[in-house]
């Protein structure tokens, strides 16, 4: 599953917690560690607009 976090990196943990909670409600089980993909360049993007993809593999 893939989730999108928009905002400062300091708040990334909040989005990850919500992502795992959503998976649990949907009855999905993570099968591996999550992957964070940093889409925006923090040198050119305001913190409030930073985009990070959170990818959590789930059992099929």
HELIX and SHEET records of a PDB file:
HELIX    1   1 UNK A    9  UNK A   11  5                                   3    
HELIX    2   2 UNK A   12  UNK A   25  1                                  14    
HELIX    3   3 UNK A   47  UNK A   49  5                                   3    
SHEET    1   A 3 UNK A   2  UNK A   6  0                                        
SHEET    2   A 3 UNK A  51  UNK A  55 -1                                        
SHEET    3   A 3 UNK A  35  UNK A  38 -1                                        
END                                                                             
